[in-house]
Amino acid sequence: MIYLDNAATTSVCPECREAVCSALQNCFGNPSSLYDLGLEASRLLERSRETVARAVGCGAGELFFTGCGTESNNIAVLGLARARKAWARRVVTTGYEHPSVGETVRALEDEGFETVFVKPRKDGTVDIDELLAAVDDRTALVAAMSVNNETGAVIDLPRLAGLVKEKNRRCAVHCDNVQGFLKHKTPLGDIDSMSISAHKVHGPKGIGALYLRKNLNIKTPYHGGGQEKGYRSGTENVPYAAGFAAAVESWGDMGSGIAAASAACKRLRERVAGLCGAVINSPVSASPYILNISLPGYKSETVMHFLEMRGIYVSSGSACSHGSSSRTLAAMGVSAAHADSALRISFTNPARESDADALADALEAAIKELVHIRV
Ligand code: PLP
């Protein structure tokens, strides 16, 4: 099997599996309980928090476990905007966010916020100056993703955050770093909050984390038992937190990860460029972990299943939306014909050039063998 859909999810690594199973078996206590079983669970939770926080680049006291990246984004976007409601009226984001940011920002319109969605350019990149121009002295929040999940387009969030703060110190900056975590350096600097998710880095599905800068003004949407310092009430998932930490520890070196992904992605770009009629939708400056291509005339789903029959897994559009048409490509103004034939290929660490070659060979075969059902 050649699995190249790591932006959708990753396999659970052995270290994670072991940590989760061990915690499920040996550490079932509620971390809030005051007897030894609770203390043991609490200690494992805090050790896991320290590991994940170190990888994010924050203190353990600024890192909160959540149920997933989606929940982290909801807490941040709703919580930061609502906390500034007394003086603010605007929220700024991009036109190609994951729905957990995009739809959450949209929902704030019902609460009286005015929203600005800055569209990506034709090449898939977002203009930082355009985002910045939308920030005024009554802007509560700028929320944007560091790495786009469909094309790999990158926004320099640390730089954006610095520029936003120069313009409006009270405006919060949220970074959806679900696709960038462990793959790219994202120094926190002026960033106020950051979302990450375990299942994109060989951890379990169903656990994420949220960085919240110390003393940040945020009004969590949750009410409950006050766990995670009240930001995310609900009994903590200690086994998955331990699994998340184990996955983070076994991810490997960031630099060699990027080098391997760059080599594999370069190889794939070269091979795709040689395929008859193929188009690359990812910007040249995109993360090497994600490449989006179109084979005009060949429906994404048909090619995806052709590859599946050969043991190669890629995504037709964004897996988060059940393969429905791509929000990002639509925002870029890509034609419907190109969007309907789009495939997303996404690597993990370590990426392999041989996988890129095997995929390119299979795409060559698809172009020949499926020519009779070309639309
Ligand atoms: N943000 C981005 C950029 C994503 O790619 C995803 C998932 O694909 C999410 C948020 C949501 O993460 P989760 O699946 O953990 O809810």
Residues whose N, C-alpha, C, O or C-beta is under 5 A from the ligand:
A	BS01	PLP	A7 A8 C68 G69 T70 H98 S100 M145 V147 N149 D176 V178 Q179 S197 C320
